[in-house]
Amino acid sequence: MYYIKKIETLDLCSLCNKHDLFTCGNNTQYAKMFEVVNKGITKRELGYLLYLCSDCGLDKIMDIIHPLFKNVSIYS
């Protein structure tokens, strides 16, 4: 069972700016991240994407993005 969330681009962009996430990525990577996110993404997948292009640890990122996944749709 997967918990998939379609996250609003503005919400994710604001979160990244507020917590200095994805600061090590370039514009192409940033655009690709939003491409994936707009199709629906799990919390774990988003955490890994942000971790790859951020300076903070995965556990901290998972805590930061947790509020985005309060209400999710379930797909199996």
Biopython code that builds the backbone (N, CA, C, O; Angstrom):
import numpy as np
from Bio.PDB.StructureBuilder import StructureBuilder

atoms = [
    (1, "MET", "N", (0.837, -1.170, 0.000)),
    (1, "MET", "CA", (0.000, 0.000, 0.000)),
    (1, "MET", "C", (0.892, 1.247, 0.000)),
    (1, "MET", "O", (1.845, 1.340, 0.774)),
    (2, "TYR", "N", (0.573, 2.187, -0.866)),
    (2, "TYR", "CA", (1.355, 3.414, -0.972)),
    (2, "TYR", "C", (0.486, 4.601, -0.573)),
    (2, "TYR", "O", (-0.704, 4.646, -0.884)),
    (3, "TYR", "N", (1.083, 5.543, 0.106)),
    (3, "TYR", "CA", (0.399, 6.764, 0.482)),
    (3, "TYR", "C", (0.907, 7.866, -0.435)),
    (3, "TYR", "O", (2.014, 8.375, -0.259)),
    (4, "ILE", "N", (0.091, 8.227, -1.409)),
    (4, "ILE", "CA", (0.487, 9.158, -2.450)),
    (4, "ILE", "C", (-0.151, 10.517, -2.183)),
    (4, "ILE", "O", (-1.321, 10.605, -1.812)),
    (5, "LYS", "N", (0.617, 11.549, -2.372)),
    (5, "LYS", "CA", (0.117, 12.900, -2.157)),
    (5, "LYS", "C", (0.483, 13.758, -3.362)),
    (5, "LYS", "O", (1.630, 13.772, -3.810)),
    (6, "LYS", "N", (-0.509, 14.468, -3.872)),
    (6, "LYS", "CA", (-0.228, 15.496, -4.863)),
    (6, "LYS", "C", (-0.041, 16.782, -4.086)),
    (6, "LYS", "O", (-0.980, 17.289, -3.472)),
    (7, "ILE", "N", (1.149, 17.298, -4.114)),
    (7, "ILE", "CA", (1.512, 18.470, -3.326)),
    (7, "ILE", "C", (1.459, 19.703, -4.214)),
    (7, "ILE", "O", (1.934, 19.686, -5.350)),
    (8, "GLU", "N", (0.884, 20.755, -3.691)),
    (8, "GLU", "CA", (0.841, 22.014, -4.418)),
    (8, "GLU", "C", (2.264, 22.548, -4.584)),
    (8, "GLU", "O", (3.051, 22.555, -3.638)),
    (9, "THR", "N", (2.575, 22.990, -5.782)),
    (9, "THR", "CA", (3.906, 23.504, -6.090)),
    (9, "THR", "C", (4.283, 24.653, -5.159)),
    (9, "THR", "O", (5.406, 24.704, -4.659)),
    (10, "LEU", "N", (3.365, 25.560, -4.929)),
    (10, "LEU", "CA", (3.647, 26.715, -4.075)),
    (10, "LEU", "C", (3.947, 26.288, -2.639)),
    (10, "LEU", "O", (4.825, 26.860, -1.992)),
    (11, "ASP", "N", (3.222, 25.286, -2.139)),
    (11, "ASP", "CA", (3.468, 24.789, -0.780)),
    (11, "ASP", "C", (4.877, 24.216, -0.649)),
    (11, "ASP", "O", (5.578, 24.490, 0.325)),
    (12, "LEU", "N", (5.282, 23.428, -1.627)),
    (12, "LEU", "CA", (6.613, 22.819, -1.582)),
    (12, "LEU", "C", (7.698, 23.871, -1.771)),
    (12, "LEU", "O", (8.728, 23.830, -1.098)),
    (13, "CYS", "N", (7.476, 24.796, -2.666)),
    (13, "CYS", "CA", (8.443, 25.868, -2.904)),
    (13, "CYS", "C", (8.632, 26.697, -1.635)),
    (13, "CYS", "O", (9.761, 27.022, -1.268)),
    (14, "SER", "N", (7.547, 27.036, -0.973)),
    (14, "SER", "CA", (7.614, 27.804, 0.276)),
    (14, "SER", "C", (8.359, 27.026, 1.354)),
    (14, "SER", "O", (9.181, 27.587, 2.078)),
    (15, "LEU", "N", (8.067, 25.734, 1.456)),
    (15, "LEU", "CA", (8.732, 24.894, 2.446)),
    (15, "LEU", "C", (10.239, 24.819, 2.184)),
    (15, "LEU", "O", (11.045, 24.903, 3.111)),
    (16, "CYS", "N", (10.605, 24.662, 0.921)),
    (16, "CYS", "CA", (12.025, 24.602, 0.560)),
    (16, "CYS", "C", (12.726, 25.913, 0.907)),
    (16, "CYS", "O", (13.833, 25.905, 1.445)),
    (17, "ASN", "N", (12.088, 27.024, 0.602)),
    (17, "ASN", "CA", (12.688, 28.328, 0.910)),
    (17, "ASN", "C", (12.804, 28.548, 2.408)),
    (17, "ASN", "O", (13.831, 29.024, 2.890)),
    (18, "LYS", "N", (11.765, 28.207, 3.140)),
    (18, "LYS", "CA", (11.744, 28.425, 4.588)),
    (18, "LYS", "C", (12.825, 27.624, 5.308)),
    (18, "LYS", "O", (13.427, 28.113, 6.263)),
    (19, "HIS", "N", (13.073, 26.393, 4.853)),
    (19, "HIS", "CA", (13.998, 25.485, 5.545)),
    (19, "HIS", "C", (15.317, 25.269, 4.790)),
    (19, "HIS", "O", (16.089, 24.375, 5.134)),
    (20, "ASP", "N", (15.569, 26.081, 3.769)),
    (20, "ASP", "CA", (16.801, 25.967, 2.974)),
    (20, "ASP", "C", (17.001, 24.562, 2.415)),
    (20, "ASP", "O", (18.091, 23.996, 2.502)),
    (21, "LEU", "N", (15.940, 24.013, 1.844)),
    (21, "LEU", "CA", (16.024, 22.695, 1.211)),
    (21, "LEU", "C", (16.266, 22.868, -0.280)),
    (21, "LEU", "O", (15.887, 23.882, -0.866)),
    (22, "PHE", "N", (16.881, 21.901, -0.873)),
    (22, "PHE", "CA", (17.183, 21.841, -2.308)),
    (22, "PHE", "C", (18.134, 22.956, -2.731)),
    (22, "PHE", "O", (18.114, 23.380, -3.887)),
    (23, "THR", "N", (18.957, 23.428, -1.819)),
    (23, "THR", "CA", (19.887, 24.516, -2.119)),
    (23, "THR", "C", (21.101, 24.056, -2.924)),
    (23, "THR", "O", (21.830, 24.884, -3.471)),
    (24, "CYS", "N", (21.322, 22.751, -2.999)),
    (24, "CYS", "CA", (22.461, 22.226, -3.751)),
    (24, "CYS", "C", (22.066, 21.770, -5.157)),
    (24, "CYS", "O", (22.906, 21.297, -5.921)),
    (25, "GLY", "N", (20.799, 21.914, -5.486)),
    (25, "GLY", "CA", (20.337, 21.500, -6.809)),
    (25, "GLY", "C", (20.355, 22.659, -7.788)),
    (25, "GLY", "O", (20.369, 23.826, -7.396)),
    (26, "ASN", "N", (20.355, 22.315, -9.066)),
    (26, "ASN", "CA", (20.307, 23.366, -10.088)),
    (26, "ASN", "C", (18.866, 23.523, -10.595)),
    (26, "ASN", "O", (17.970, 22.796, -10.167)),
    (27, "ASN", "N", (18.656, 24.463, -11.497)),
    (27, "ASN", "CA", (17.304, 24.748, -11.990)),
    (27, "ASN", "C", (16.669, 23.561, -12.705)),
    (27, "ASN", "O", (15.465, 23.335, -12.588)),
    (28, "THR", "N", (17.465, 22.814, -13.434)),
    (28, "THR", "CA", (16.943, 21.641, -14.142)),
    (28, "THR", "C", (16.478, 20.583, -13.144)),
    (28, "THR", "O", (15.410, 19.995, -13.315)),
    (29, "GLN", "N", (17.268, 20.341, -12.112)),
    (29, "GLN", "CA", (16.888, 19.367, -11.084)),
    (29, "GLN", "C", (15.637, 19.824, -10.335)),
    (29, "GLN", "O", (14.761, 19.019, -10.022)),
    (30, "TYR", "N", (15.566, 21.107, -10.057)),
    (30, "TYR", "CA", (14.409, 21.676, -9.361)),
    (30, "TYR", "C", (13.139, 21.468, -10.190)),
    (30, "TYR", "O", (12.103, 21.071, -9.657)),
    (31, "ALA", "N", (13.224, 21.738, -11.484)),
    (31, "ALA", "CA", (12.080, 21.546, -12.384)),
    (31, "ALA", "C", (11.674, 20.076, -12.455)),
    (31, "ALA", "O", (10.486, 19.756, -12.466)),
    (32, "LYS", "N", (12.658, 19.186, -12.504)),
    (32, "LYS", "CA", (12.365, 17.749, -12.554)),
    (32, "LYS", "C", (11.713, 17.275, -11.266)),
    (32, "LYS", "O", (10.835, 16.413, -11.294)),
    (33, "MET", "N", (12.139, 17.837, -10.129)),
    (33, "MET", "CA", (11.520, 17.464, -8.859)),
    (33, "MET", "C", (10.030, 17.814, -8.890)),
    (33, "MET", "O", (9.191, 17.009, -8.485)),
    (34, "PHE", "N", (9.707, 19.010, -9.368)),
    (34, "PHE", "CA", (8.305, 19.416, -9.415)),
    (34, "PHE", "C", (7.505, 18.597, -10.423)),
    (34, "PHE", "O", (6.311, 18.369, -10.225)),
    (35, "GLU", "N", (8.147, 18.155, -11.499)),
    (35, "GLU", "CA", (7.495, 17.267, -12.452)),
    (35, "GLU", "C", (7.023, 15.991, -11.755)),
    (35, "GLU", "O", (5.889, 15.548, -11.940)),
    (36, "VAL", "N", (7.904, 15.419, -10.960)),
    (36, "VAL", "CA", (7.596, 14.192, -10.230)),
    (36, "VAL", "C", (6.535, 14.454, -9.164)),
    (36, "VAL", "O", (5.584, 13.684, -9.025)),
    (37, "VAL", "N", (6.698, 15.527, -8.424)),
    (37, "VAL", "CA", (5.786, 15.853, -7.318)),
    (37, "VAL", "C", (4.369, 16.099, -7.839)),
    (37, "VAL", "O", (3.400, 15.703, -7.191)),
    (38, "ASN", "N", (4.235, 16.739, -8.990)),
    (38, "ASN", "CA", (2.915, 17.039, -9.541)),
    (38, "ASN", "C", (2.146, 15.793, -9.962)),
    (38, "ASN", "O", (0.923, 15.839, -10.096)),
    (39, "LYS", "N", (2.838, 14.694, -10.169)),
    (39, "LYS", "CA", (2.181, 13.431, -10.526)),
    (39, "LYS", "C", (1.727, 12.664, -9.292)),
    (39, "LYS", "O", (0.935, 11.728, -9.399)),
    (40, "GLY", "N", (2.222, 13.053, -8.125)),
    (40, "GLY", "CA", (1.935, 12.343, -6.883)),
    (40, "GLY", "C", (3.194, 11.657, -6.397)),
    (40, "GLY", "O", (3.936, 11.065, -7.181)),
    (41, "ILE", "N", (3.427, 11.741, -5.104)),
    (41, "ILE", "CA", (4.691, 11.239, -4.564)),
    (41, "ILE", "C", (4.480, 10.766, -3.134)),
    (41, "ILE", "O", (3.617, 11.282, -2.422)),
    (42, "THR", "N", (5.262, 9.793, -2.719)),
    (42, "THR", "CA", (5.202, 9.343, -1.342)),
    (42, "THR", "C", (6.106, 10.241, -0.488)),
    (42, "THR", "O", (6.973, 10.946, -1.006)),
    (43, "LYS", "N", (5.888, 10.200, 0.795)),
    (43, "LYS", "CA", (6.721, 10.974, 1.711)),
    (43, "LYS", "C", (8.180, 10.547, 1.599)),
    (43, "LYS", "O", (9.076, 11.390, 1.575)),
    (44, "ARG", "N", (8.413, 9.267, 1.531)),
    (44, "ARG", "CA", (9.783, 8.747, 1.437)),
    (44, "ARG", "C", (10.459, 9.210, 0.149)),
    (44, "ARG", "O", (11.615, 9.631, 0.172)),
    (45, "GLU", "N", (9.737, 9.135, -0.982)),
    (45, "GLU", "CA", (10.307, 9.573, -2.256)),
    (45, "GLU", "C", (10.677, 11.055, -2.219)),
    (45, "GLU", "O", (11.760, 11.441, -2.659)),
    (46, "LEU", "N", (9.774, 11.882, -1.692)),
    (46, "LEU", "CA", (10.061, 13.307, -1.608)),
    (46, "LEU", "C", (11.242, 13.562, -0.681)),
    (46, "LEU", "O", (12.101, 14.392, -0.978)),
    (47, "GLY", "N", (11.285, 12.858, 0.428)),
    (47, "GLY", "CA", (12.402, 13.002, 1.354)),
    (47, "GLY", "C", (13.733, 12.715, 0.681)),
    (47, "GLY", "O", (14.701, 13.451, 0.872)),
    (48, "TYR", "N", (13.786, 11.642, -0.109)),
    (48, "TYR", "CA", (15.027, 11.291, -0.801)),
    (48, "TYR", "C", (15.404, 12.343, -1.849)),
    (48, "TYR", "O", (16.572, 12.710, -1.973)),
    (49, "LEU", "N", (14.413, 12.820, -2.597)),
    (49, "LEU", "CA", (14.689, 13.851, -3.602)),
    (49, "LEU", "C", (15.287, 15.105, -2.956)),
    (49, "LEU", "O", (16.270, 15.662, -3.445)),
    (50, "LEU", "N", (14.683, 15.531, -1.866)),
    (50, "LEU", "CA", (15.172, 16.724, -1.182)),
    (50, "LEU", "C", (16.546, 16.483, -0.555)),
    (50, "LEU", "O", (17.409, 17.361, -0.577)),
    (51, "TYR", "N", (16.739, 15.305, -0.007)),
    (51, "TYR", "CA", (18.014, 14.960, 0.633)),
    (51, "TYR", "C", (19.184, 15.018, -0.357)),
    (51, "TYR", "O", (20.272, 15.480, -0.013)),
    (52, "LEU", "N", (18.956, 14.552, -1.567)),
    (52, "LEU", "CA", (20.022, 14.515, -2.566)),
    (52, "LEU", "C", (20.549, 15.897, -2.921)),
    (52, "LEU", "O", (21.707, 16.036, -3.314)),
    (53, "CYS", "N", (19.712, 16.918, -2.786)),
    (53, "CYS", "CA", (20.123, 18.270, -3.180)),
    (53, "CYS", "C", (20.033, 19.258, -2.025)),
    (53, "CYS", "O", (19.813, 20.450, -2.241)),
    (54, "SER", "N", (20.202, 18.770, -0.805)),
    (54, "SER", "CA", (20.145, 19.628, 0.381)),
    (54, "SER", "C", (21.337, 19.348, 1.286)),
    (54, "SER", "O", (21.992, 18.312, 1.180)),
    (55, "ASP", "N", (21.597, 20.288, 2.168)),
    (55, "ASP", "CA", (22.710, 20.129, 3.106)),
    (55, "ASP", "C", (22.306, 19.531, 4.446)),
    (55, "ASP", "O", (23.173, 19.256, 5.275)),
    (56, "CYS", "N", (21.016, 19.323, 4.680)),
    (56, "CYS", "CA", (20.619, 18.777, 5.988)),
    (56, "CYS", "C", (20.332, 17.275, 5.880)),
    (56, "CYS", "O", (20.188, 16.730, 4.785)),
    (57, "GLY", "N", (20.255, 16.637, 7.019)),
    (57, "GLY", "CA", (20.092, 15.192, 7.078)),
    (57, "GLY", "C", (18.699, 14.713, 6.708)),
    (57, "GLY", "O", (17.733, 15.475, 6.751)),
    (58, "LEU", "N", (18.612, 13.463, 6.350)),
    (58, "LEU", "CA", (17.354, 12.865, 5.917)),
    (58, "LEU", "C", (16.303, 12.888, 7.023)),
    (58, "LEU", "O", (15.138, 13.184, 6.759)),
    (59, "ASP", "N", (16.701, 12.578, 8.254)),
    (59, "ASP", "CA", (15.732, 12.579, 9.359)),
    (59, "ASP", "C", (15.106, 13.955, 9.547)),
    (59, "ASP", "O", (13.900, 14.071, 9.764)),
    (60, "LYS", "N", (15.927, 14.994, 9.463)),
    (60, "LYS", "CA", (15.414, 16.363, 9.606)),
    (60, "LYS", "C", (14.458, 16.698, 8.460)),
    (60, "LYS", "O", (13.413, 17.310, 8.680)),
    (61, "ILE", "N", (14.812, 16.300, 7.253)),
    (61, "ILE", "CA", (13.957, 16.549, 6.092)),
    (61, "ILE", "C", (12.621, 15.839, 6.263)),
    (61, "ILE", "O", (11.572, 16.417, 5.976)),
    (62, "MET", "N", (12.646, 14.603, 6.724)),
    (62, "MET", "CA", (11.394, 13.858, 6.915)),
    (62, "MET", "C", (10.498, 14.557, 7.939)),
    (62, "MET", "O", (9.278, 14.586, 7.777)),
    (63, "ASP", "N", (11.092, 15.114, 8.980)),
    (63, "ASP", "CA", (10.321, 15.874, 9.968)),
    (63, "ASP", "C", (9.733, 17.146, 9.351)),
    (63, "ASP", "O", (8.589, 17.506, 9.626)),
    (64, "ILE", "N", (10.517, 17.811, 8.526)),
    (64, "ILE", "CA", (10.072, 19.060, 7.900)),
    (64, "ILE", "C", (8.905, 18.822, 6.947)),
    (64, "ILE", "O", (7.956, 19.605, 6.930)),
    (65, "ILE", "N", (8.960, 17.755, 6.156)),
    (65, "ILE", "CA", (7.916, 17.525, 5.145)),
    (65, "ILE", "C", (6.690, 16.801, 5.708)),
    (65, "ILE", "O", (5.668, 16.704, 5.029)),
    (66, "HIS", "N", (6.778, 16.305, 6.912)),
    (66, "HIS", "CA", (5.664, 15.551, 7.499)),
    (66, "HIS", "C", (4.312, 16.275, 7.395)),
    (66, "HIS", "O", (3.322, 15.635, 7.041)),
    (67, "PRO", "N", (4.230, 17.577, 7.688)),
    (67, "PRO", "CA", (2.926, 18.252, 7.601)),
    (67, "PRO", "C", (2.290, 18.232, 6.207)),
    (67, "PRO", "O", (1.069, 18.329, 6.084)),
    (68, "LEU", "N", (3.102, 18.107, 5.168)),
    (68, "LEU", "CA", (2.554, 18.038, 3.809)),
    (68, "LEU", "C", (1.769, 16.752, 3.577)),
    (68, "LEU", "O", (0.964, 16.673, 2.648)),
    (69, "PHE", "N", (1.999, 15.752, 4.412)),
    (69, "PHE", "CA", (1.407, 14.431, 4.196)),
    (69, "PHE", "C", (0.352, 14.079, 5.236)),
    (69, "PHE", "O", (0.094, 12.899, 5.472)),
    (70, "LYS", "N", (-0.256, 15.072, 5.857)),
    (70, "LYS", "CA", (-1.305, 14.790, 6.842)),
    (70, "LYS", "C", (-2.520, 14.117, 6.218)),
    (70, "LYS", "O", (-3.042, 13.144, 6.764)),
    (71, "ASN", "N", (-2.966, 14.623, 5.092)),
    (71, "ASN", "CA", (-4.120, 14.043, 4.386)),
    (71, "ASN", "C", (-3.624, 13.478, 3.063)),
    (71, "ASN", "O", (-3.272, 14.229, 2.153)),
    (72, "VAL", "N", (-3.596, 12.169, 2.959)),
    (72, "VAL", "CA", (-3.090, 11.530, 1.746)),
    (72, "VAL", "C", (-4.127, 10.592, 1.171)),
    (72, "VAL", "O", (-5.026, 10.122, 1.868)),
    (73, "SER", "N", (-3.982, 10.331, -0.119)),
    (73, "SER", "CA", (-4.810, 9.342, -0.791)),
    (73, "SER", "C", (-4.051, 8.018, -0.786)),
    (73, "SER", "O", (-2.825, 7.997, -0.905)),
    (74, "ILE", "N", (-4.775, 6.929, -0.650)),
    (74, "ILE", "CA", (-4.145, 5.624, -0.577)),
    (74, "ILE", "C", (-4.364, 4.877, -1.906)),
    (74, "ILE", "O", (-5.487, 4.771, -2.399)),
    (75, "TYR", "N", (-3.271, 4.370, -2.462)),
    (75, "TYR", "CA", (-3.326, 3.577, -3.678)),
    (75, "TYR", "C", (-2.603, 2.262, -3.400)),
    (75, "TYR", "O", (-1.610, 2.238, -2.673)),
    (76, "SER", "N", (-3.095, 1.182, -3.974)),
    (76, "SER", "CA", (-2.382, -0.084, -3.815)),
    (76, "SER", "C", (-2.006, -0.639, -5.170)),
    (76, "SER", "O", (-1.396, -1.706, -5.253)),
]
sb = StructureBuilder()
sb.init_structure("model")
sb.init_model(0)
sb.init_chain("A")
sb.init_seg("    ")
for serial, (resi, resn, name, xyz) in enumerate(atoms, 1):
    if name == "N":
        sb.init_residue(resn, " ", resi, " ")
    sb.init_atom(name, np.array(xyz, "f"), 0.0, 1.0, " ", f" {name:<3s}", serial, name[0])
structure = sb.get_structure()
